[in-house]
C-alpha cells in the first residue's frame, strides 16, 4: 500500500521486505514493489522460510550495528 510506504519513509524505520513467493516469477502487476527501494534488504521466494531468513538477517544486522 502506498500509505504504508509513506509511513515507513516518514519514520525512517529500517525494515526487511519479505515476500513468500518470488514476485518477478508471478503476474506482471506483482513485479512492482512499493517497498524494496526503502528496505535494507529483501527476502523472497522461500515460502514460510522467508520469515525466518529475514529474522536471522535482522538479528545479524543488530549484532553488527555500531552503538
HTML snippet that shows the backbone in 3Dmol.js (N, CA, C, O; Angstrom):
<script src="https://3Dmol.org/build/3Dmol-min.js"></script>
<div id="view" style="width:600px;height:400px;position:relative"></div>
<script>
const pdb = `
ATOM      1  N   UNK A   1       0.834  -1.178   0.000  1.00  0.00           N
ATOM      2  CA  UNK A   1       0.000   0.000   0.000  1.00  0.00           C
ATOM      3  C   UNK A   1       0.879   1.243   0.000  1.00  0.00           C
ATOM      4  O   UNK A   1       1.925   1.273   0.649  1.00  0.00           O
ATOM      5  N   UNK A   2       0.462   2.239  -0.711  1.00  0.00           N
ATOM      6  CA  UNK A   2       1.213   3.494  -0.772  1.00  0.00           C
ATOM      7  C   UNK A   2       1.215   4.184   0.589  1.00  0.00           C
ATOM      8  O   UNK A   2       2.206   4.811   0.962  1.00  0.00           O
ATOM      9  N   UNK A   3       0.125   4.077   1.328  1.00  0.00           N
ATOM     10  CA  UNK A   3       0.057   4.705   2.650  1.00  0.00           C
ATOM     11  C   UNK A   3       1.078   4.093   3.610  1.00  0.00           C
ATOM     12  O   UNK A   3       1.715   4.818   4.374  1.00  0.00           O
ATOM     13  N   UNK A   4       1.238   2.780   3.579  1.00  0.00           N
ATOM     14  CA  UNK A   4       2.237   2.124   4.441  1.00  0.00           C
ATOM     15  C   UNK A   4       3.636   2.542   4.019  1.00  0.00           C
ATOM     16  O   UNK A   4       4.489   2.794   4.870  1.00  0.00           O
ATOM     17  N   UNK A   5       3.884   2.618   2.711  1.00  0.00           N
ATOM     18  CA  UNK A   5       5.184   3.070   2.221  1.00  0.00           C
ATOM     19  C   UNK A   5       5.487   4.476   2.720  1.00  0.00           C
ATOM     20  O   UNK A   5       6.590   4.750   3.194  1.00  0.00           O
ATOM     21  N   UNK A   6       4.501   5.365   2.611  1.00  0.00           N
ATOM     22  CA  UNK A   6       4.688   6.741   3.064  1.00  0.00           C
ATOM     23  C   UNK A   6       4.992   6.802   4.554  1.00  0.00           C
ATOM     24  O   UNK A   6       5.833   7.587   4.989  1.00  0.00           O
ATOM     25  N   UNK A   7       4.307   5.973   5.335  1.00  0.00           N
ATOM     26  CA  UNK A   7       4.546   5.941   6.782  1.00  0.00           C
ATOM     27  C   UNK A   7       5.950   5.444   7.096  1.00  0.00           C
ATOM     28  O   UNK A   7       6.631   6.013   7.949  1.00  0.00           O
ATOM     29  N   UNK A   8       6.386   4.398   6.419  1.00  0.00           N
ATOM     30  CA  UNK A   8       7.742   3.886   6.638  1.00  0.00           C
ATOM     31  C   UNK A   8       8.786   4.916   6.219  1.00  0.00           C
ATOM     32  O   UNK A   8       9.789   5.102   6.908  1.00  0.00           O
ATOM     33  N   UNK A   9       8.557   5.570   5.114  1.00  0.00           N
ATOM     34  CA  UNK A   9       9.502   6.591   4.643  1.00  0.00           C
ATOM     35  C   UNK A   9       9.573   7.754   5.628  1.00  0.00           C
ATOM     36  O   UNK A   9      10.652   8.284   5.889  1.00  0.00           O
ATOM     37  N   UNK A  10       8.435   8.147   6.168  1.00  0.00           N
ATOM     38  CA  UNK A  10       8.387   9.278   7.099  1.00  0.00           C
ATOM     39  C   UNK A  10       9.062   8.978   8.425  1.00  0.00           C
ATOM     40  O   UNK A  10       9.675   9.861   9.024  1.00  0.00           O
ATOM     41  N   UNK A  11       8.954   7.736   8.890  1.00  0.00           N
ATOM     42  CA  UNK A  11       9.524   7.385  10.192  1.00  0.00           C
ATOM     43  C   UNK A  11      11.003   7.030  10.116  1.00  0.00           C
ATOM     44  O   UNK A  11      11.726   7.147  11.105  1.00  0.00           O
ATOM     45  N   UNK A  12      11.447   6.599   8.951  1.00  0.00           N
ATOM     46  CA  UNK A  12      12.842   6.193   8.822  1.00  0.00           C
ATOM     47  C   UNK A  12      13.142   4.849   9.467  1.00  0.00           C
ATOM     48  O   UNK A  12      14.307   4.492   9.644  1.00  0.00           O
ATOM     49  N   UNK A  13      12.102   4.100   9.819  1.00  0.00           N
ATOM     50  CA  UNK A  13      12.301   2.781  10.423  1.00  0.00           C
ATOM     51  C   UNK A  13      12.921   1.836   9.393  1.00  0.00           C
ATOM     52  O   UNK A  13      12.424   1.709   8.274  1.00  0.00           O
ATOM     53  N   UNK A  14      13.993   1.189   9.778  1.00  0.00           N
ATOM     54  CA  UNK A  14      14.637   0.222   8.886  1.00  0.00           C
ATOM     55  C   UNK A  14      13.849  -1.072   8.906  1.00  0.00           C
ATOM     56  O   UNK A  14      13.379  -1.509   9.957  1.00  0.00           O
ATOM     57  N   UNK A  15      13.707  -1.680   7.748  1.00  0.00           N
ATOM     58  CA  UNK A  15      12.943  -2.918   7.659  1.00  0.00           C
ATOM     59  C   UNK A  15      13.462  -3.784   6.528  1.00  0.00           C
ATOM     60  O   UNK A  15      14.161  -3.313   5.631  1.00  0.00           O
ATOM     61  N   UNK A  16      13.109  -5.050   6.589  1.00  0.00           N
ATOM     62  CA  UNK A  16      13.428  -6.023   5.546  1.00  0.00           C
ATOM     63  C   UNK A  16      12.115  -6.400   4.882  1.00  0.00           C
ATOM     64  O   UNK A  16      11.165  -6.790   5.561  1.00  0.00           O
ATOM     65  N   UNK A  17      12.052  -6.289   3.578  1.00  0.00           N
ATOM     66  CA  UNK A  17      10.859  -6.677   2.834  1.00  0.00           C
ATOM     67  C   UNK A  17      10.853  -8.193   2.687  1.00  0.00           C
ATOM     68  O   UNK A  17      11.859  -8.794   2.311  1.00  0.00           O
ATOM     69  N   UNK A  18       9.707  -8.804   2.989  1.00  0.00           N
ATOM     70  CA  UNK A  18       9.583 -10.254   2.921  1.00  0.00           C
ATOM     71  C   UNK A  18       8.443 -10.616   1.970  1.00  0.00           C
ATOM     72  O   UNK A  18       7.322 -10.127   2.107  1.00  0.00           O
ATOM     73  N   UNK A  19       8.749 -11.470   1.015  1.00  0.00           N
ATOM     74  CA  UNK A  19       7.752 -11.984   0.073  1.00  0.00           C
ATOM     75  C   UNK A  19       7.829 -13.507   0.128  1.00  0.00           C
ATOM     76  O   UNK A  19       8.894 -14.087  -0.083  1.00  0.00           O
ATOM     77  N   UNK A  20       6.714 -14.144   0.409  1.00  0.00           N
ATOM     78  CA  UNK A  20       6.709 -15.601   0.452  1.00  0.00           C
ATOM     79  C   UNK A  20       6.986 -16.190  -0.922  1.00  0.00           C
ATOM     80  O   UNK A  20       7.680 -17.198  -1.049  1.00  0.00           O
ATOM     81  N   UNK A  21       6.442 -15.557  -1.941  1.00  0.00           N
ATOM     82  CA  UNK A  21       6.680 -16.006  -3.312  1.00  0.00           C
ATOM     83  C   UNK A  21       7.795 -15.161  -3.926  1.00  0.00           C
ATOM     84  O   UNK A  21       8.337 -14.267  -3.277  1.00  0.00           O
ATOM     85  N   UNK A  22       8.125 -15.450  -5.163  1.00  0.00           N
ATOM     86  CA  UNK A  22       9.125 -14.685  -5.891  1.00  0.00           C
ATOM     87  C   UNK A  22       8.363 -13.784  -6.876  1.00  0.00           C
ATOM     88  O   UNK A  22       8.003 -14.235  -7.963  1.00  0.00           O
ATOM     89  N   UNK A  23       8.115 -12.527  -6.513  1.00  0.00           N
ATOM     90  CA  UNK A  23       7.269 -11.663  -7.342  1.00  0.00           C
ATOM     91  C   UNK A  23       7.655 -11.590  -8.826  1.00  0.00           C
ATOM     92  O   UNK A  23       6.754 -11.573  -9.665  1.00  0.00           O
ATOM     93  N   UNK A  24       8.937 -11.547  -9.194  1.00  0.00           N
ATOM     94  CA  UNK A  24       9.260 -11.487 -10.623  1.00  0.00           C
ATOM     95  C   UNK A  24       8.809 -12.714 -11.419  1.00  0.00           C
ATOM     96  O   UNK A  24       8.710 -12.654 -12.645  1.00  0.00           O
ATOM     97  N   UNK A  25       8.539 -13.811 -10.739  1.00  0.00           N
ATOM     98  CA  UNK A  25       8.081 -15.018 -11.428  1.00  0.00           C
ATOM     99  C   UNK A  25       6.557 -15.102 -11.483  1.00  0.00           C
ATOM    100  O   UNK A  25       5.995 -16.072 -11.991  1.00  0.00           O
ATOM    101  N   UNK A  26       5.909 -14.086 -10.961  1.00  0.00           N
ATOM    102  CA  UNK A  26       4.445 -14.081 -10.926  1.00  0.00           C
ATOM    103  C   UNK A  26       3.883 -13.122 -11.975  1.00  0.00           C
ATOM    104  O   UNK A  26       4.596 -12.714 -12.893  1.00  0.00           O
ATOM    105  N   UNK A  27       2.631 -12.770 -11.841  1.00  0.00           N
ATOM    106  CA  UNK A  27       1.972 -11.903 -12.796  1.00  0.00           C
ATOM    107  C   UNK A  27       2.691 -10.553 -12.887  1.00  0.00           C
ATOM    108  O   UNK A  27       3.256 -10.080 -11.901  1.00  0.00           O
ATOM    109  N   UNK A  28       2.669  -9.941 -14.064  1.00  0.00           N
ATOM    110  CA  UNK A  28       3.382  -8.670 -14.255  1.00  0.00           C
ATOM    111  C   UNK A  28       3.020  -7.576 -13.245  1.00  0.00           C
ATOM    112  O   UNK A  28       3.886  -6.798 -12.845  1.00  0.00           O
ATOM    113  N   UNK A  29       1.749  -7.510 -12.829  1.00  0.00           N
ATOM    114  CA  UNK A  29       1.385  -6.441 -11.893  1.00  0.00           C
ATOM    115  C   UNK A  29       2.043  -6.620 -10.526  1.00  0.00           C
ATOM    116  O   UNK A  29       2.079  -5.678  -9.735  1.00  0.00           O
ATOM    117  N   UNK A  30       2.559  -7.807 -10.239  1.00  0.00           N
ATOM    118  CA  UNK A  30       3.242  -8.043  -8.960  1.00  0.00           C
ATOM    119  C   UNK A  30       4.732  -7.710  -9.027  1.00  0.00           C
ATOM    120  O   UNK A  30       5.415  -7.777  -8.005  1.00  0.00           O
ATOM    121  N   UNK A  31       5.239  -7.361 -10.176  1.00  0.00           N
ATOM    122  CA  UNK A  31       6.669  -7.091 -10.337  1.00  0.00           C
ATOM    123  C   UNK A  31       7.086  -5.761  -9.708  1.00  0.00           C
ATOM    124  O   UNK A  31       8.261  -5.561  -9.402  1.00  0.00           O
ATOM    125  N   UNK A  32       6.153  -4.874  -9.519  1.00  0.00           N
ATOM    126  CA  UNK A  32       6.463  -3.571  -8.931  1.00  0.00           C
ATOM    127  C   UNK A  32       6.217  -3.611  -7.435  1.00  0.00           C
ATOM    128  O   UNK A  32       5.122  -3.952  -6.987  1.00  0.00           O
ATOM    129  N   UNK A  33       7.229  -3.266  -6.669  1.00  0.00           N
ATOM    130  CA  UNK A  33       7.099  -3.208  -5.223  1.00  0.00           C
ATOM    131  C   UNK A  33       7.177  -1.759  -4.777  1.00  0.00           C
ATOM    132  O   UNK A  33       7.977  -0.982  -5.297  1.00  0.00           O
ATOM    133  N   UNK A  34       6.352  -1.404  -3.821  1.00  0.00           N
ATOM    134  CA  UNK A  34       6.386  -0.055  -3.261  1.00  0.00           C
ATOM    135  C   UNK A  34       7.336   0.049  -2.076  1.00  0.00           C
ATOM    136  O   UNK A  34       7.483   1.119  -1.485  1.00  0.00           O
ATOM    137  N   UNK A  35       7.980  -1.060  -1.728  1.00  0.00           N
ATOM    138  CA  UNK A  35       8.784  -1.075  -0.514  1.00  0.00           C
ATOM    139  C   UNK A  35      10.263  -1.364  -0.712  1.00  0.00           C
ATOM    140  O   UNK A  35      11.082  -0.883   0.071  1.00  0.00           O
ATOM    141  N   UNK A  36      10.631  -2.123  -1.720  1.00  0.00           N
ATOM    142  CA  UNK A  36      12.009  -2.613  -1.797  1.00  0.00           C
ATOM    143  C   UNK A  36      13.042  -1.501  -1.916  1.00  0.00           C
ATOM    144  O   UNK A  36      14.180  -1.680  -1.480  1.00  0.00           O
ATOM    145  N   UNK A  37      12.685  -0.371  -2.487  1.00  0.00           N
ATOM    146  CA  UNK A  37      13.667   0.709  -2.582  1.00  0.00           C
ATOM    147  C   UNK A  37      13.938   1.359  -1.228  1.00  0.00           C
ATOM    148  O   UNK A  37      14.955   2.032  -1.061  1.00  0.00           O
ATOM    149  N   UNK A  38      13.051   1.170  -0.268  1.00  0.00           N
ATOM    150  CA  UNK A  38      13.258   1.691   1.086  1.00  0.00           C
ATOM    151  C   UNK A  38      13.875   0.656   2.019  1.00  0.00           C
ATOM    152  O   UNK A  38      14.480   1.010   3.032  1.00  0.00           O
ATOM    153  N   UNK A  39      13.726  -0.606   1.684  1.00  0.00           N
ATOM    154  CA  UNK A  39      14.151  -1.698   2.565  1.00  0.00           C
ATOM    155  C   UNK A  39      15.670  -1.816   2.634  1.00  0.00           C
ATOM    156  O   UNK A  39      16.374  -1.488   1.678  1.00  0.00           O
ATOM    157  N   UNK A  40      16.167  -2.289   3.778  1.00  0.00           N
ATOM    158  CA  UNK A  40      17.598  -2.562   3.911  1.00  0.00           C
ATOM    159  C   UNK A  40      17.950  -3.889   3.257  1.00  0.00           C
ATOM    160  O   UNK A  40      19.119  -4.171   2.990  1.00  0.00           O
ATOM    161  N   UNK A  41      16.923  -4.706   3.000  1.00  0.00           N
ATOM    162  CA  UNK A  41      17.123  -5.984   2.338  1.00  0.00           C
ATOM    163  C   UNK A  41      15.790  -6.565   1.921  1.00  0.00           C
ATOM    164  O   UNK A  41      14.729  -6.110   2.349  1.00  0.00           O
ATOM    165  N   UNK A  42      15.865  -7.576   1.078  1.00  0.00           N
ATOM    166  CA  UNK A  42      14.663  -8.244   0.582  1.00  0.00           C
ATOM    167  C   UNK A  42      14.882  -9.753   0.628  1.00  0.00           C
ATOM    168  O   UNK A  42      15.912 -10.251   0.175  1.00  0.00           O
ATOM    169  N   UNK A  43      13.916 -10.472   1.172  1.00  0.00           N
ATOM    170  CA  UNK A  43      13.928 -11.925   1.155  1.00  0.00           C
ATOM    171  C   UNK A  43      12.675 -12.341   0.392  1.00  0.00           C
ATOM    172  O   UNK A  43      11.567 -11.927   0.732  1.00  0.00           O
ATOM    173  N   UNK A  44      12.857 -13.156  -0.636  1.00  0.00           N
ATOM    174  CA  UNK A  44      11.709 -13.531  -1.461  1.00  0.00           C
ATOM    175  C   UNK A  44      11.853 -14.948  -1.993  1.00  0.00           C
ATOM    176  O   UNK A  44      12.950 -15.423  -2.285  1.00  0.00           O
ATOM    177  N   UNK A  45      10.701 -15.606  -2.108  1.00  0.00           N
ATOM    178  CA  UNK A  45      10.652 -16.864  -2.817  1.00  0.00           C
ATOM    179  C   UNK A  45      10.899 -18.126  -2.025  1.00  0.00           C
ATOM    180  O   UNK A  45      11.018 -19.200  -2.615  1.00  0.00           O
ATOM    181  N   UNK A  46      10.979 -18.038  -0.716  1.00  0.00           N
ATOM    182  CA  UNK A  46      11.262 -19.218   0.091  1.00  0.00           C
ATOM    183  C   UNK A  46      10.073 -19.675   0.915  1.00  0.00           C
ATOM    184  O   UNK A  46      10.234 -20.430   1.874  1.00  0.00           O
ATOM    185  N   UNK A  47       8.889 -19.227   0.552  1.00  0.00           N
ATOM    186  CA  UNK A  47       7.690 -19.608   1.293  1.00  0.00           C
ATOM    187  C   UNK A  47       7.793 -19.148   2.732  1.00  0.00           C
ATOM    188  O   UNK A  47       8.397 -18.111   3.007  1.00  0.00           O
ATOM    189  N   UNK A  48       7.210 -19.906   3.664  1.00  0.00           N
ATOM    190  CA  UNK A  48       7.244 -19.518   5.075  1.00  0.00           C
ATOM    191  C   UNK A  48       8.667 -19.377   5.632  1.00  0.00           C
ATOM    192  O   UNK A  48       8.882 -18.648   6.601  1.00  0.00           O
ATOM    193  N   UNK A  49       9.622 -20.060   5.035  1.00  0.00           N
ATOM    194  CA  UNK A  49      11.019 -19.941   5.456  1.00  0.00           C
ATOM    195  C   UNK A  49      11.525 -18.505   5.308  1.00  0.00           C
ATOM    196  O   UNK A  49      12.473 -18.111   5.987  1.00  0.00           O
ATOM    197  N   UNK A  50      10.906 -17.730   4.434  1.00  0.00           N
ATOM    198  CA  UNK A  50      11.309 -16.335   4.216  1.00  0.00           C
ATOM    199  C   UNK A  50      11.302 -15.534   5.515  1.00  0.00           C
ATOM    200  O   UNK A  50      12.182 -14.704   5.741  1.00  0.00           O
ATOM    201  N   UNK A  51      10.302 -15.786   6.373  1.00  0.00           N
ATOM    202  CA  UNK A  51      10.228 -15.053   7.642  1.00  0.00           C
ATOM    203  C   UNK A  51      11.426 -15.360   8.530  1.00  0.00           C
ATOM    204  O   UNK A  51      12.005 -14.450   9.122  1.00  0.00           O
ATOM    205  N   UNK A  52      11.795 -16.606   8.627  1.00  0.00           N
ATOM    206  CA  UNK A  52      12.952 -16.985   9.437  1.00  0.00           C
ATOM    207  C   UNK A  52      14.247 -16.413   8.887  1.00  0.00           C
ATOM    208  O   UNK A  52      15.107 -15.967   9.646  1.00  0.00           O
ATOM    209  N   UNK A  53      14.388 -16.426   7.562  1.00  0.00           N
ATOM    210  CA  UNK A  53      15.584 -15.860   6.942  1.00  0.00           C
ATOM    211  C   UNK A  53      15.681 -14.361   7.204  1.00  0.00           C
ATOM    212  O   UNK A  53      16.757 -13.842   7.498  1.00  0.00           O
ATOM    213  N   UNK A  54      14.556 -13.677   7.096  1.00  0.00           N
ATOM    214  CA  UNK A  54      14.548 -12.232   7.358  1.00  0.00           C
ATOM    215  C   UNK A  54      14.860 -11.944   8.827  1.00  0.00           C
ATOM    216  O   UNK A  54      15.581 -10.995   9.133  1.00  0.00           O
ATOM    217  N   UNK A  55      14.329 -12.745   9.723  1.00  0.00           N
ATOM    218  CA  UNK A  55      14.607 -12.565  11.148  1.00  0.00           C
ATOM    219  C   UNK A  55      16.086 -12.786  11.445  1.00  0.00           C
ATOM    220  O   UNK A  55      16.689 -12.032  12.209  1.00  0.00           O
ATOM    221  N   UNK A  56      16.665 -13.810  10.847  1.00  0.00           N
ATOM    222  CA  UNK A  56      18.097 -14.062  11.018  1.00  0.00           C
ATOM    223  C   UNK A  56      18.910 -12.868  10.516  1.00  0.00           C
ATOM    224  O   UNK A  56      19.859 -12.439  11.171  1.00  0.00           O
ATOM    225  N   UNK A  57      18.539 -12.340   9.365  1.00  0.00           N
ATOM    226  CA  UNK A  57      19.247 -11.175   8.816  1.00  0.00           C
ATOM    227  C   UNK A  57      19.103  -9.965   9.735  1.00  0.00           C
ATOM    228  O   UNK A  57      20.072  -9.239   9.957  1.00  0.00           O
ATOM    229  N   UNK A  58      17.904  -9.742  10.270  1.00  0.00           N
ATOM    230  CA  UNK A  58      17.681  -8.602  11.164  1.00  0.00           C
ATOM    231  C   UNK A  58      18.523  -8.726  12.430  1.00  0.00           C
ATOM    232  O   UNK A  58      19.123  -7.750  12.879  1.00  0.00           O
ATOM    233  N   UNK A  59      18.565  -9.914  12.997  1.00  0.00           N
ATOM    234  CA  UNK A  59      19.364 -10.136  14.206  1.00  0.00           C
ATOM    235  C   UNK A  59      20.840  -9.889  13.923  1.00  0.00           C
ATOM    236  O   UNK A  59      21.523  -9.241  14.716  1.00  0.00           O
ATOM    237  N   UNK A  60      21.330 -10.393  12.817  1.00  0.00           N
ATOM    238  CA  UNK A  60      22.750 -10.193  12.486  1.00  0.00           C
ATOM    239  C   UNK A  60      23.062  -8.720  12.255  1.00  0.00           C
ATOM    240  O   UNK A  60      24.131  -8.247  12.639  1.00  0.00           O
ATOM    241  N   UNK A  61      22.142  -7.992  11.634  1.00  0.00           N
ATOM    242  CA  UNK A  61      22.355  -6.553  11.434  1.00  0.00           C
ATOM    243  C   UNK A  61      22.432  -5.852  12.782  1.00  0.00           C
ATOM    244  O   UNK A  61      23.273  -4.974  12.977  1.00  0.00           O
ATOM    245  N   UNK A  62      21.561  -6.230  13.717  1.00  0.00           N
ATOM    246  CA  UNK A  62      21.581  -5.609  15.042  1.00  0.00           C
ATOM    247  C   UNK A  62      22.866  -5.952  15.793  1.00  0.00           C
ATOM    248  O   UNK A  62      23.429  -5.108  16.490  1.00  0.00           O
ATOM    249  N   UNK A  63      23.318  -7.173  15.651  1.00  0.00           N
ATOM    250  CA  UNK A  63      24.541  -7.606  16.356  1.00  0.00           C
ATOM    251  C   UNK A  63      25.775  -6.875  15.849  1.00  0.00           C
ATOM    252  O   UNK A  63      26.718  -6.646  16.607  1.00  0.00           O
ATOM    253  N   UNK A  64      25.775  -6.509  14.581  1.00  0.00           N
ATOM    254  CA  UNK A  64      26.954  -5.865  13.996  1.00  0.00           C
ATOM    255  C   UNK A  64      26.816  -4.351  13.897  1.00  0.00           C
ATOM    256  O   UNK A  64      27.724  -3.678  13.411  1.00  0.00           O
ATOM    257  N   UNK A  65      25.690  -3.811  14.353  1.00  0.00           N
ATOM    258  CA  UNK A  65      25.459  -2.357  14.270  1.00  0.00           C
ATOM    259  C   UNK A  65      26.348  -1.640  15.260  1.00  0.00           C
ATOM    260  O   UNK A  65      26.639  -2.150  16.342  1.00  0.00           O
ATOM    261  N   UNK A  66      26.770  -0.460  14.879  1.00  0.00           N
ATOM    262  CA  UNK A  66      27.561   0.376  15.798  1.00  0.00           C
ATOM    263  C   UNK A  66      26.640   0.963  16.856  1.00  0.00           C
ATOM    264  O   UNK A  66      25.506   1.338  16.557  1.00  0.00           O
ATOM    265  N   UNK A  67      27.124   1.045  18.098  1.00  0.00           N
ATOM    266  CA  UNK A  67      26.292   1.618  19.181  1.00  0.00           C
ATOM    267  C   UNK A  67      26.031   3.082  18.999  1.00  0.00           C
ATOM    268  O   UNK A  67      25.353   3.695  19.824  1.00  0.00           O
TER     269      UNK A  67
END
`;
const viewer = $3Dmol.createViewer("view");
viewer.addModel(pdb, "pdb");
viewer.setStyle({}, {cartoon: {color: "spectrum"}});
viewer.zoomTo();
viewer.render();
</script>
